[in-house]
């Protein structure tokens, strides 16, 4: 009872949404934030969850710091052990830092492919 044009329209909307990305012909666009080096930010890996919005991190400069997860990041994006992070070390206490961002697996693959992850924390 449906016309062929209407049937093609429904098929295009509901079935072929990700056709260009799934067949591998097109490159997937990935937006990845980088640490702002001028502000002191750097890459880090979450080593151990301490509870209470705190995480033990291993930073790219070789230091182990206690990171504080801010409330807006805690609610929006959960952090687990082994995640790649952007941290901002404190000026007045070098053994502490603020967690600014957590990378997803797709973003980590992109960074690894472009050799942007420092060798000191490259566990991916």
N, C-alpha and C positions, 0 to 999 in steps of 0.2 A: 504494500500500500504506500510505502514511502518512495519519494522520487529519488533517483540516483544522485542528484545534486545534494539533496538534504542528507542522504546517507554518507556521502563523501565528507560533508561538512561535519557531521557528528563524529565520524572516524578520525578526522584531522584534529578535532578538539580533544577527544578523550583518549585516543590510542597512540598518536604519533607526536606526543608533546616533546619528548627528549630524543627524537630521532637523530638529530645532528650530533649529539654528544655520545649516544650509545653505540653508534657504528664506528667510531674512531676516526672518521674522516676529518672532522673539524677539531682544532685545538681548543681545549677548555680554558676559559679566562679565569684566573685566580688572582684575587686581590690580597696581597700580603703586607701587613704593616711591618716595618723594620724598626729596630731600636733607634731612638734619636740620640746619637753619640754625643752631640753638643750638650745635651741635658744630663748626661751621665748614665743613660739607660744601657742595658746589655742583655744578652741572652742568658738564660739559666734553665736548669732542669729541676723539677720538683723531686726531691729525694725522699722525704718522709712527711706525712701529714701529722701535725702535732695537736690538732683540735683547737677549737676556739677561734677559727679564722686565721690560723698560723700554719706555715709550711716551712720545712727545712729545705733550702735550695743550694745547689752547687752552681756557682756563677762561672762565666767564661774566663774570668781572671784567676780562677783556681780557688777562690775564697768560698767558704761555706757560710751562708747567711740565713738568718731567720726572717722569712718573708711574712708580711701582713697582707691578708686578702681583704680589700675594701668591700663594703656591703653591696655596692652595685655590681661588682664582679662576682661576688659570692652567690647572689640571687640569679644572675643571668647565665653564668658559665661555671660549671663545676670543675674543680681541679683535682686530678688524681696523681698518684706517684708515677713518675716517668714522663710527665707532660713537659713540653717545651714552653717556656714562659719568656716574657719581657719583664725585667725587674728594674727598679730605680733605687739604688743604694742611698741610704740616708747620709746627709752631710756630717752630722754630729755624732753618729754611732755607725761605724763602718761595718759592724757585724749584723746589721739589720737592713731590711729593704722593703719596698712596697711592690706588690705584684701589679703590673699594669695590664697585661694581656696574656691569654692562653691560646696557643696555636692549635688548630684542628689537624687531623691526620693528612688531609689533602694539602693544607698549607705547608706541613712539614715535608711532604714529598716534593713540593715545588722548591722549597729552600734547599733540600738535599740535592736535587737535580741541578741547581744553579751554584752549588758549593758555597752557600751563604752561612751555613752553620759552622761555627769554629770547631777545630779538631779537638779542643780540650773537653767539649761537652757533647760530641757527636756520638750518641748511642743509638741512633735511628738507622 
